[in-house]
Every structure is written in C-alpha cells, then in structure tokens.
Amino acid sequence: MTTAPDRLLRRLEWKLGRRLDGRLQGSYRTVWHGAGLDFTDLRSYTPEDDVRHIDWNVTARLDEPFVRQYTEDREMTAWLVVDRSASMRFGSGAGKESTAAALAVSVARLISQGGNRVGAILFDNGTHQIIPPRTGRDQVLRITRELTADSRTRSDRTTDLAAMLKLAATTTSKRRSLVFVMSDFIGDPGWDRPLAQLTHRHEVVVIRVVDPAELDLPDLGLVLVEDAETGEQLLVDTSDPLLRARLTEQVTAREDELAAGMRRAGVDAHRITTDQDMLAALVDMVRRSGRRRR
C-alpha cells in the first residue's frame, strides 16, 4: 500500500524531473558542489569569489588579491534545516509549513541524485529532530515522512531562531556541508550572528517562506486573529485605513530589518511565497545559484 509521504515524493519527483530537464548538465546532477580539497592553481580575485579562498601570502607579495583554486570534491553532504514552529502553520492555500516541506523534499531529491548524503534538522521551540545524513531514495522518503507528520505543539513564546541556527552549527560541525535554512524568520531577534557563524563554516542557502497576507493584509472586515505561537487573540477591523497604513509601515520596517540581518550574516535570502509555483521558484533558485558559481 502506497503511503501519503511516498505519493508526495513520487509526485514531486515527476514534476521536478520535467522542470529541471536540461538545466543540470553532465552526469553530476546538481549545481551545488562539495568543498574542494586539492589545491590546483591561483588566479586574480573577483567580487564574486569567497574571501575565505584568498591566499594572503601571495596577495601581500604581489600587492593584488589572489584566490586559491581547488579540485572540487563531487561527494557532498547537505543538511535541510527546517523551521516547524507554530508561525509556519499560518497561511492560506498550501500554507508555509506545506510549502517548506515540499521544497525540502524536492531539494533532498535533487541533491541525492548525485549520490550525495542528505540529512535534516527539524526545529520547534519545544522539540527538535535530527535525521543523520545518508544517501539514497529511502533517506529522502524518511525525511518526507517526518516532514509530513503532525508536529503541533503550543508555546507561550516566539521562535528562538538563534537556537535553531546554533543547533545547526553544532550538528554540522564535523564536515563542511551545504546547508539549506528554510524558515519564515518570524521569531526572536539576534539570529544574524549565529547565521553568520554557520555561513563562515558552510555554504548556506537561506530560503524564506512567506504568506502573501503577511505582506499585504486583505480587506476582510472584522476578523479574529490569533498569534500562532503564543495563542493570543485579538479582534481587528481589517478595513480600517489607519490600521492598514500602520501595518504597511510595520511590514516595511520588518522587511528592511530582515534584509539588514541577512547582509550582516553575509547571505542572499531567496524569498518564496505560498502562492508561487514552488517548483518554478526552485528552478529559478537553481539557475541563480549556477550563475553565481560561474
């Protein structure tokens, strides 16, 4: 009997294969490569290069920045860090949690096609689950099963994003890896420093999952809203122009603050909304990642 996680994985595999056909070249079926170990050459530094690869001795001697080039290690370990806190269950249609789960499964399947190992860290304030990295379709199916399981918990505080990222850094410390962080980034401030520390050690891809209603409140008249993380309820008039203007200002300030935090952490966040074609967004992310590596 086919289970729901297996059906989800089969459906995403079929769609992913059609969308990415021709976009990944050669027998190595991913644009995200492992960290190289063997030094091969030096070349002049360009703004797109990782500053960690600068050879400071040669740079000082020639008075011009040079970077080391390495033979790329085709075997890679990837981690999926997925925020499963209460705020991720907000949303119309698919919702943020479902969008993040489908995206995580698609990324896991894409990475595992090259024989790479994939692991997952599923985080909530009250609980977290670590799935050690392994290869193969059975591993992707296990991650799918855990992502689609009900993890509902109630907490009286907002998400501790810093704790999630520190857990990711501790768990992935043994080997340089490719780390995908999937979250709405709704939670306590102070997450930029641990994200920067994670980025210093690994190649990090940040995917921020957003519901359109979080960016532009729909005019629905009087509605009862509830804080998904604390359970606090409030009756609001969504047609009130003063309320809408104040919320617009708050959204703008929040977006600016998030962008500043990402810059401090040294990452470019991909924003995916729940009403987007998720696989089309993934294809675009693959294309942009491939272009940056070139």
Residue frames as qw, qx, qy, qz and C-alpha x, y, z in Angstrom:
[[0.000, 0.888, 0.461, 0.000, 0.00, 0.00, 0.00],
 [0.418, 0.435, -0.012, 0.797, 1.37, 3.41, -1.01],
 [0.335, -0.613, -0.464, 0.546, 1.63, 5.87, 1.87],
 [0.137, 0.966, 0.210, -0.058, 0.99, 9.62, 1.73],
 [0.294, -0.773, 0.382, 0.412, 4.72, 10.50, 2.04],
 [0.522, -0.041, 0.720, 0.456, 5.52, 8.10, -0.81],
 [0.378, 0.729, 0.543, 0.175, 2.81, 9.64, -3.01],
 [0.041, -0.972, 0.021, 0.230, 4.15, 13.12, -2.27],
 [0.416, -0.546, 0.564, 0.460, 7.70, 12.07, -3.13],
 [0.520, 0.261, 0.720, 0.379, 6.61, 10.38, -6.38],
 [0.262, 0.882, 0.388, 0.040, 4.60, 13.45, -7.44],
 [0.145, -0.924, 0.206, 0.286, 7.46, 15.82, -6.72],
 [0.541, -0.287, 0.647, 0.454, 10.00, 13.57, -8.44],
 [0.491, 0.516, 0.628, 0.314, 7.91, 13.58, -11.62],
 [0.125, 0.972, 0.197, 0.002, 7.38, 17.34, -11.59],
 [0.370, -0.789, 0.343, 0.351, 10.99, 18.04, -10.66],
 [0.615, -0.043, 0.641, 0.458, 12.29, 15.87, -13.48],
 [0.411, 0.707, 0.494, 0.295, 10.20, 17.71, -16.05],
 [0.050, -0.995, -0.063, 0.056, 11.05, 21.20, -14.79],
 [0.371, -0.769, 0.437, 0.284, 14.79, 20.67, -14.43],
 [0.833, 0.239, 0.420, 0.269, 15.32, 18.63, -17.58],
 [0.570, 0.626, 0.134, 0.516, 18.20, 20.23, -19.50],
 [0.149, -0.937, 0.107, -0.297, 19.06, 22.69, -16.74],
 [0.619, -0.623, 0.474, 0.061, 21.57, 20.43, -15.00],
 [0.614, 0.644, -0.433, -0.147, 24.46, 19.45, -17.22],
 [0.285, 0.483, -0.813, 0.154, 26.58, 16.32, -17.28],
 [0.645, -0.188, -0.741, -0.001, 26.49, 13.24, -15.11],
 [0.258, -0.178, -0.595, 0.740, 26.80, 15.29, -11.94],
 [0.120, -0.615, -0.638, -0.448, 23.19, 16.30, -11.45],
 [0.322, -0.840, -0.372, 0.230, 23.42, 19.34, -9.22],
 [0.317, 0.800, -0.074, 0.505, 24.70, 22.91, -9.36],
 [0.457, -0.800, 0.299, -0.248, 25.72, 22.79, -5.70],
 [0.753, 0.343, -0.522, 0.205, 29.14, 21.16, -5.42],
 [0.791, -0.523, -0.206, 0.242, 31.14, 19.91, -2.48],
 [0.192, -0.932, 0.280, 0.129, 34.09, 21.70, -0.96],
 [0.765, 0.523, -0.343, 0.155, 37.33, 21.10, -2.84],
 [0.781, -0.588, 0.134, 0.161, 40.32, 19.62, -1.05],
 [0.766, -0.012, 0.281, 0.578, 43.15, 19.59, -3.61],
 [0.005, -0.816, 0.093, 0.570, 44.88, 22.87, -4.44],
 [0.744, 0.407, 0.428, 0.312, 45.36, 23.33, -8.21],
 [0.426, 0.444, 0.196, 0.763, 46.11, 26.96, -9.10],
 [0.142, -0.552, -0.314, 0.760, 45.94, 30.67, -8.26],
 [0.234, 0.562, 0.489, 0.625, 44.02, 33.40, -10.06],
 [0.009, 0.218, -0.137, 0.966, 43.08, 37.04, -9.54],
 [0.067, 0.392, 0.759, -0.515, 40.30, 37.76, -7.09],
 [0.148, -0.370, -0.483, -0.779, 36.88, 38.83, -8.40],
 [0.367, -0.262, 0.302, -0.840, 33.98, 40.31, -6.35],
 [0.841, -0.115, -0.253, -0.464, 32.02, 37.03, -6.69],
 [0.616, 0.211, -0.719, 0.244, 34.75, 34.96, -5.01],
 [0.736, -0.620, -0.272, 0.002, 34.61, 33.61, -1.47],
 [0.003, 0.875, -0.383, 0.296, 37.03, 35.71, 0.62],
 [0.791, -0.462, 0.395, -0.065, 37.94, 32.58, 2.57],
 [0.905, 0.242, 0.218, 0.272, 39.82, 31.36, -0.51],
 [0.233, 0.933, -0.231, 0.146, 42.14, 34.38, -0.69],
 [0.852, -0.034, -0.193, 0.485, 45.81, 33.43, -0.46],
 [0.220, -0.972, -0.037, 0.072, 47.08, 36.20, 1.82],
 [0.632, -0.446, 0.361, 0.521, 50.76, 35.38, 1.38],
 [0.478, 0.309, 0.532, 0.627, 50.59, 35.73, -2.41],
 [0.028, 0.901, 0.382, 0.206, 48.33, 38.78, -2.07],
 [0.402, -0.865, 0.075, 0.290, 50.84, 40.53, 0.17],
 [0.609, -0.251, 0.460, 0.595, 53.78, 39.63, -2.08],
 [0.333, 0.344, 0.583, 0.656, 52.15, 40.81, -5.34],
 [0.071, 0.281, 0.223, -0.931, 50.08, 43.64, -3.82],
 [0.529, 0.052, -0.389, -0.752, 46.99, 42.26, -5.59],
 [0.680, -0.139, 0.561, -0.451, 44.39, 39.83, -4.23],
 [0.438, 0.245, -0.802, -0.324, 44.65, 36.24, -5.45],
 [0.802, -0.194, 0.297, -0.481, 42.44, 33.27, -4.61],
 [0.221, -0.277, 0.930, 0.096, 43.30, 29.59, -4.44],
 [0.746, 0.157, -0.299, -0.574, 41.53, 27.20, -6.78],
 [0.443, -0.250, 0.834, -0.211, 40.76, 23.66, -5.76],
 [0.302, -0.026, -0.865, -0.400, 39.71, 20.46, -7.42],
 [0.589, -0.251, 0.112, -0.760, 36.07, 20.13, -6.46],
 [0.137, -0.050, 0.962, -0.233, 35.04, 17.22, -4.33],
 [0.424, -0.152, -0.569, -0.688, 31.99, 15.72, -6.01],
 [0.478, -0.406, -0.773, 0.096, 30.82, 13.98, -2.87],
 [0.113, -0.409, 0.137, -0.895, 28.80, 16.34, -0.74],
 [0.204, -0.416, -0.817, 0.343, 26.84, 16.34, 2.49],
 [0.172, -0.417, -0.213, -0.867, 23.73, 18.53, 2.53],
 [0.095, -0.317, -0.769, 0.546, 21.57, 19.48, 5.51],
 [0.200, -0.577, -0.468, -0.639, 17.99, 20.73, 5.49],
 [0.129, -0.176, -0.591, 0.777, 17.29, 22.99, 8.47],
 [0.221, -0.483, -0.605, -0.594, 13.50, 23.38, 8.56],
 [0.175, -0.085, 0.439, -0.877, 11.62, 25.69, 10.91],
 [0.341, -0.357, -0.825, -0.275, 8.50, 23.82, 12.10],
 [0.025, -0.174, -0.541, 0.822, 7.36, 26.36, 14.68],
 [0.248, 0.594, 0.701, -0.308, 3.73, 27.43, 15.05],
 [0.204, 0.697, -0.059, -0.685, 4.09, 30.52, 12.84],
 [0.005, 0.266, -0.798, -0.540, 4.96, 28.24, 9.91],
 [0.166, 0.368, 0.915, 0.013, 1.45, 26.78, 10.06],
 [0.242, 0.657, 0.239, -0.673, -0.06, 30.13, 9.14],
 [0.010, 0.294, -0.588, -0.754, -1.29, 30.68, 5.63],
 [0.728, 0.387, 0.172, -0.539, -3.99, 30.32, 3.05],
 [0.750, 0.493, -0.395, -0.199, -3.90, 27.55, 0.48],
 [0.808, 0.166, -0.517, 0.229, -0.88, 25.30, 0.92],
 [0.594, -0.804, 0.027, -0.011, 0.43, 27.24, 3.91],
 [0.096, 0.836, -0.535, 0.071, 4.03, 27.93, 4.84],
 [0.592, -0.383, 0.703, -0.092, 4.66, 24.58, 6.52],
 [0.836, 0.334, 0.436, -0.012, 3.43, 22.59, 3.49],
 [0.503, 0.849, -0.155, 0.041, 5.39, 24.82, 1.10],
 [0.153, -0.753, 0.634, -0.085, 8.59, 24.37, 3.13],
 [0.739, -0.145, 0.654, -0.073, 8.05, 20.60, 3.32],
 [0.798, 0.547, 0.250, 0.022, 7.54, 20.25, -0.43],
 [0.307, 0.888, -0.332, 0.085, 10.55, 22.44, -1.11],
 [0.401, -0.614, 0.674, -0.089, 12.74, 20.48, 1.33],
 [0.827, 0.091, 0.555, -0.017, 11.74, 17.16, -0.24],
 [0.675, 0.734, 0.053, 0.050, 12.45, 18.49, -3.73],
 [0.072, 0.857, -0.500, 0.104, 15.88, 19.79, -2.69],
 [0.616, -0.395, 0.676, -0.084, 16.67, 16.48, -0.95],
 [0.849, 0.329, 0.413, 0.023, 15.76, 14.51, -4.06],
 [0.492, 0.855, -0.141, 0.078, 17.73, 16.85, -6.29],
 [0.152, -0.777, 0.602, -0.109, 20.86, 16.64, -4.11],
 [0.715, -0.239, 0.650, -0.095, 20.63, 12.87, -3.62],
 [0.834, 0.534, 0.063, -0.123, 20.57, 12.20, -7.37],
 [0.413, 0.747, -0.502, 0.142, 24.35, 12.64, -7.46],
 [0.807, -0.070, -0.535, 0.239, 24.86, 10.04, -4.75],
 [0.093, 0.459, -0.405, 0.785, 25.26, 12.72, -2.08],
 [0.322, -0.346, -0.798, 0.374, 24.25, 12.41, 1.55],
 [0.237, -0.529, -0.164, -0.798, 21.30, 14.40, 2.86],
 [0.304, -0.304, -0.766, 0.478, 20.31, 14.98, 6.48],
 [0.205, -0.676, -0.344, -0.619, 17.69, 17.14, 8.18],
 [0.182, -0.136, -0.601, 0.766, 17.20, 19.20, 11.31],
 [0.262, -0.614, -0.557, -0.493, 13.52, 19.80, 12.10],
 [0.248, 0.010, -0.489, 0.836, 13.19, 22.52, 14.73],
 [0.353, -0.740, -0.385, -0.422, 10.45, 23.75, 17.04],
 [0.180, -0.696, 0.391, -0.575, 10.81, 25.60, 20.34],
 [0.778, -0.393, 0.335, -0.357, 9.71, 22.58, 22.34],
 [0.878, -0.058, 0.459, 0.124, 11.23, 19.80, 20.27],
 [0.334, 0.715, -0.481, -0.382, 13.72, 19.17, 17.53],
 [0.938, 0.056, 0.342, 0.013, 14.59, 16.15, 15.46],
 [0.018, 0.706, -0.605, -0.368, 17.89, 15.33, 13.79],
 [0.939, 0.282, 0.184, -0.069, 17.96, 12.91, 10.84],
 [0.481, -0.537, 0.514, 0.466, 21.61, 11.90, 10.22],
 [0.452, 0.631, -0.353, -0.523, 22.76, 12.29, 6.60],
 [0.628, -0.033, 0.764, 0.144, 22.56, 9.24, 4.36],
 [0.142, 0.261, -0.603, -0.741, 22.29, 8.51, 0.67],
 [0.005, -0.186, -0.955, -0.229, 19.50, 7.02, -1.40],
 [0.354, -0.382, -0.428, -0.739, 15.80, 7.34, -2.03],
 [0.586, -0.484, -0.643, 0.097, 14.90, 5.65, 1.26],
 [0.362, -0.263, -0.327, 0.833, 16.58, 8.53, 3.09],
 [0.136, -0.123, -0.222, -0.958, 14.57, 11.08, 1.10],
 [0.527, -0.419, -0.624, -0.397, 11.42, 9.10, 1.88],
 [0.522, -0.414, -0.584, 0.464, 12.27, 9.15, 5.60],
 [0.139, -0.136, -0.112, 0.975, 12.72, 12.93, 5.52],
 [0.326, -0.253, -0.467, -0.782, 9.42, 13.21, 3.63],
 [0.552, -0.444, -0.705, -0.039, 7.68, 11.08, 6.26],
 [0.414, -0.389, -0.456, 0.685, 8.95, 13.22, 9.13],
 [0.022, -0.032, 0.103, 0.994, 8.14, 16.49, 7.37],
 [0.434, -0.282, -0.502, -0.693, 4.54, 15.42, 6.74],
 [0.454, -0.367, -0.768, 0.263, 3.98, 14.09, 10.29],
 [0.288, -0.853, -0.236, -0.365, 1.91, 16.23, 12.66],
 [0.562, 0.047, -0.436, 0.701, 4.27, 18.15, 14.97],
 [0.210, -0.752, -0.189, -0.596, 1.81, 20.54, 16.58],
 [0.512, -0.296, -0.541, 0.598, 2.99, 21.99, 19.86],
 [0.130, -0.916, -0.250, -0.287, 1.91, 25.06, 21.81],
 [0.575, -0.068, -0.277, 0.766, 4.44, 27.52, 23.17],
 [0.136, -0.909, -0.344, 0.192, 3.98, 30.79, 25.02],
 [0.242, -0.726, 0.274, 0.582, 6.97, 32.39, 23.29],
 [0.615, 0.720, -0.169, -0.273, 8.10, 33.19, 19.79],
 [0.955, 0.211, -0.068, 0.196, 10.55, 31.07, 17.85],
 [0.457, -0.754, 0.356, 0.310, 14.14, 31.10, 19.07],
 [0.754, 0.648, -0.103, 0.011, 15.78, 31.34, 15.64],
 [0.054, 0.772, -0.612, 0.164, 19.23, 31.77, 17.18],
 [0.632, -0.294, 0.689, -0.198, 18.83, 28.43, 18.98],
 [0.874, 0.407, 0.243, -0.111, 17.80, 26.77, 15.71],
 [0.547, 0.774, -0.298, 0.114, 20.90, 28.08, 13.92],
 [0.217, -0.661, 0.682, -0.224, 23.22, 27.23, 16.83],
 [0.818, -0.044, 0.547, -0.171, 21.82, 23.69, 16.80],
 [0.801, 0.598, 0.023, -0.002, 22.51, 23.55, 13.06],
 [0.232, 0.812, -0.509, 0.168, 26.09, 24.74, 13.59],
 [0.485, -0.473, 0.699, -0.229, 26.73, 22.16, 16.32],
 [0.869, 0.166, 0.436, -0.164, 25.17, 19.30, 14.38],
 [0.765, 0.635, 0.038, 0.106, 27.03, 20.04, 11.13],
 [0.206, -0.905, 0.359, 0.100, 30.41, 20.92, 12.67],
 [0.782, -0.258, 0.516, 0.237, 32.29, 17.75, 11.68],
 [0.513, 0.131, 0.593, 0.607, 32.41, 18.41, 7.93],
 [0.143, 0.337, -0.144, -0.919, 31.95, 21.38, 5.64],
 [0.297, 0.411, 0.861, 0.036, 28.50, 20.98, 4.12],
 [0.128, -0.281, -0.397, -0.864, 25.81, 22.59, 2.04],
 [0.024, -0.363, -0.754, 0.547, 23.12, 23.85, 4.43],
 [0.160, -0.468, -0.494, -0.716, 19.62, 24.92, 3.42],
 [0.012, -0.241, -0.619, 0.747, 17.81, 27.02, 6.04],
 [0.193, -0.430, -0.631, -0.616, 14.04, 27.17, 5.48],
 [0.196, -0.470, -0.627, 0.590, 12.06, 29.48, 7.75],
 [0.077, 0.859, 0.405, 0.304, 9.70, 32.44, 7.80],
 [0.424, 0.177, -0.298, 0.837, 12.20, 34.18, 10.12],
 [0.436, -0.664, -0.112, -0.597, 9.41, 35.19, 12.49],
 [0.809, -0.348, -0.400, 0.255, 10.89, 34.97, 15.95],
 [0.486, -0.799, -0.018, 0.353, 13.23, 36.47, 18.47],
 [0.376, 0.887, -0.261, 0.057, 15.91, 38.87, 17.18],
 [0.385, -0.702, 0.599, 0.032, 19.63, 38.11, 17.32],
 [0.918, 0.152, 0.366, 0.029, 19.65, 35.35, 14.69],
 [0.539, 0.819, -0.197, 0.010, 22.05, 37.16, 12.35],
 [0.157, -0.733, 0.658, -0.072, 25.21, 36.36, 14.36],
 [0.659, -0.147, 0.736, -0.035, 24.68, 32.56, 14.54],
 [0.763, 0.596, 0.246, -0.054, 23.67, 32.62, 10.86],
 [0.283, 0.872, -0.400, 0.007, 26.95, 34.39, 10.05],
 [0.396, -0.521, 0.754, -0.063, 28.85, 31.75, 12.06],
 [0.793, 0.213, 0.567, -0.065, 27.07, 28.99, 10.13],
 [0.611, 0.791, 0.005, -0.031, 27.93, 30.75, 6.85],
 [0.056, -0.817, 0.573, 0.034, 31.59, 31.02, 7.86],
 [0.505, -0.284, 0.815, -0.007, 31.80, 27.23, 8.13],
 [0.513, 0.298, 0.797, 0.114, 29.44, 26.08, 5.35],
 [0.076, -0.115, -0.487, -0.863, 27.86, 27.05, 2.07],
 [0.162, 0.406, 0.717, -0.543, 24.45, 28.28, 3.23],
 [0.113, -0.306, -0.575, -0.751, 21.30, 28.77, 1.16],
 [0.149, 0.265, 0.595, -0.744, 18.59, 30.69, 3.02],
 [0.162, -0.360, -0.704, -0.591, 15.00, 30.24, 1.83],
 [0.170, 0.132, 0.486, -0.847, 12.45, 32.48, 3.49],
 [0.074, -0.413, -0.857, -0.300, 8.88, 31.18, 3.20],
 [0.120, 0.162, 0.241, -0.949, 6.23, 33.91, 3.29],
 [0.205, 0.592, 0.780, 0.009, 2.44, 34.02, 3.03],
 [0.178, 0.475, 0.311, 0.804, 1.13, 36.93, 0.90],
 [0.389, -0.805, -0.381, -0.236, -1.19, 38.00, 3.74],
 [0.648, -0.525, -0.139, 0.534, 1.89, 38.75, 5.85],
 [0.387, -0.017, 0.235, 0.891, 2.96, 41.34, 3.29],
 [0.235, -0.147, -0.240, -0.930, -0.41, 42.82, 2.36],
 [0.225, 0.201, 0.807, -0.508, -3.34, 42.34, 4.76],
 [0.066, -0.362, -0.739, -0.564, -6.53, 41.51, 2.82],
 [0.326, -0.126, 0.170, -0.921, -9.64, 43.63, 3.48],
 [0.354, -0.224, -0.900, -0.119, -11.95, 41.14, 5.22],
 [0.472, -0.659, -0.190, -0.554, -13.77, 43.43, 7.65],
 [0.517, -0.609, 0.455, -0.394, -13.90, 42.37, 11.29],
 [0.837, 0.154, -0.525, 0.017, -11.82, 39.26, 11.91],
 [0.717, -0.652, 0.239, -0.061, -10.49, 37.45, 14.96],
 [0.597, 0.596, -0.506, 0.178, -6.74, 36.99, 14.60],
 [0.852, -0.512, 0.108, 0.017, -4.59, 34.70, 16.72],
 [0.044, 0.761, -0.647, -0.019, -0.86, 34.68, 17.30],
 [0.895, 0.136, -0.401, -0.141, 0.06, 31.19, 16.13],
 [0.537, 0.292, -0.649, 0.453, 2.97, 30.95, 18.56],
 [0.013, -0.137, 0.614, -0.777, 1.54, 32.43, 21.77],
 [0.110, -0.473, -0.874, -0.032, -2.19, 31.83, 21.23],
 [0.014, 0.429, 0.298, -0.852, -3.07, 35.49, 21.93],
 [0.230, 0.570, 0.716, 0.332, -6.29, 36.55, 20.18],
 [0.031, -0.414, -0.101, 0.904, -7.41, 39.98, 19.02],
 [0.405, 0.694, 0.595, 0.019, -10.47, 41.31, 17.14],
 [0.216, -0.393, 0.248, 0.859, -9.39, 43.71, 14.37],
 [0.531, 0.738, 0.296, -0.294, -11.12, 45.66, 11.62],
 [0.625, -0.070, 0.488, 0.606, -9.05, 44.92, 8.52],
 [0.325, 0.716, 0.441, 0.433, -10.92, 47.62, 6.55],
 [0.292, -0.906, -0.103, 0.288, -9.73, 50.41, 8.88],
 [0.585, 0.741, -0.099, 0.314, -7.44, 52.64, 6.75],
 [0.199, -0.840, 0.433, -0.259, -5.41, 53.75, 9.78],
 [0.821, -0.312, 0.478, -0.032, -4.81, 50.14, 10.80],
 [0.866, 0.415, 0.195, 0.202, -3.84, 49.18, 7.26],
 [0.316, 0.867, -0.240, 0.301, -1.42, 52.11, 6.98],
 [0.448, -0.712, 0.503, -0.196, 0.16, 51.23, 10.33],
 [0.902, -0.068, 0.423, 0.050, 0.54, 47.59, 9.30],
 [0.715, 0.658, 0.013, 0.235, 2.10, 48.61, 5.98],
 [0.015, 0.870, -0.408, 0.276, 4.67, 50.68, 7.87],
 [0.679, -0.484, 0.535, -0.133, 5.41, 47.76, 10.18],
 [0.921, 0.254, 0.273, 0.112, 5.79, 45.34, 7.25],
 [0.504, 0.802, -0.169, 0.274, 8.18, 47.74, 5.51],
 [0.249, -0.785, 0.503, -0.260, 10.24, 48.16, 8.69],
 [0.841, -0.236, 0.481, -0.072, 10.30, 44.39, 9.24],
 [0.857, 0.470, 0.116, 0.175, 11.41, 43.69, 5.65],
 [0.264, 0.855, -0.328, 0.304, 14.17, 46.28, 5.96],
 [0.506, -0.638, 0.534, -0.227, 15.31, 44.76, 9.26],
 [0.929, 0.026, 0.368, 0.018, 15.34, 41.25, 7.79],
 [0.700, 0.670, -0.053, 0.242, 17.32, 42.41, 4.76],
 [0.020, -0.844, 0.444, -0.301, 19.84, 44.15, 7.03],
 [0.734, -0.423, 0.510, -0.150, 20.20, 40.99, 9.13],
 [0.921, 0.297, 0.218, 0.125, 20.85, 38.89, 6.03],
 [0.453, 0.807, -0.234, 0.300, 23.50, 41.36, 4.88],
 [0.337, -0.743, 0.516, -0.262, 25.19, 41.22, 8.29],
 [0.845, -0.174, 0.502, -0.056, 25.19, 37.42, 8.05],
 [0.049, -0.519, 0.676, 0.520, 26.64, 37.59, 4.54],
 [0.336, 0.220, 0.902, 0.158, 23.87, 35.68, 2.75],
 [0.331, 0.058, -0.335, -0.880, 21.38, 36.36, -0.03],
 [0.413, 0.175, 0.794, -0.409, 17.98, 35.06, 1.03],
 [0.158, -0.168, -0.748, -0.622, 15.60, 33.53, -1.52],
 [0.393, 0.136, 0.475, -0.775, 12.01, 34.56, -0.76],
 [0.195, -0.160, -0.872, -0.418, 9.27, 32.12, -1.75],
 [0.471, -0.047, 0.261, -0.841, 5.59, 32.88, -1.19],
 [0.447, 0.090, 0.864, -0.214, 2.96, 30.21, -0.65],
 [0.630, 0.615, 0.301, -0.366, 1.02, 31.28, -3.75],
 [0.189, 0.667, -0.603, -0.395, 4.05, 30.83, -6.01],
 [0.941, 0.219, -0.241, -0.086, 4.64, 27.81, -8.21],
 [0.651, -0.669, 0.350, 0.077, 7.07, 26.17, -5.80],
 [0.835, 0.034, 0.394, 0.383, 8.90, 24.14, -8.43],
 [0.445, 0.790, 0.127, 0.403, 9.22, 27.15, -10.72],
 [0.273, -0.922, 0.229, -0.151, 10.78, 29.02, -7.78],
 [0.796, -0.391, 0.412, 0.210, 13.17, 26.11, -7.22],
 [0.743, 0.439, 0.286, 0.415, 14.17, 26.12, -10.90],
 [0.161, 0.925, -0.040, 0.343, 14.89, 29.85, -10.64],
 [0.554, -0.766, 0.325, -0.012, 16.94, 29.26, -7.48],
 [0.860, -0.040, 0.381, 0.336, 18.97, 26.58, -9.29],
 [0.553, 0.693, 0.178, 0.427, 19.55, 28.95, -12.21],
 [0.103, -0.948, 0.154, -0.260, 20.67, 31.82, -9.96],
 [0.730, -0.567, 0.365, 0.110, 22.95, 29.54, -7.92],
 [0.832, 0.210, 0.329, 0.394, 24.56, 28.18, -11.07],
 [0.361, 0.837, 0.059, 0.406, 25.16, 31.69, -12.40],
 [0.366, -0.889, 0.251, -0.117, 26.81, 32.81, -9.13],
 [0.829, -0.324, 0.385, 0.242, 29.20, 29.84, -9.21],
 [0.712, 0.475, 0.247, 0.454, 30.30, 30.72, -12.73]]
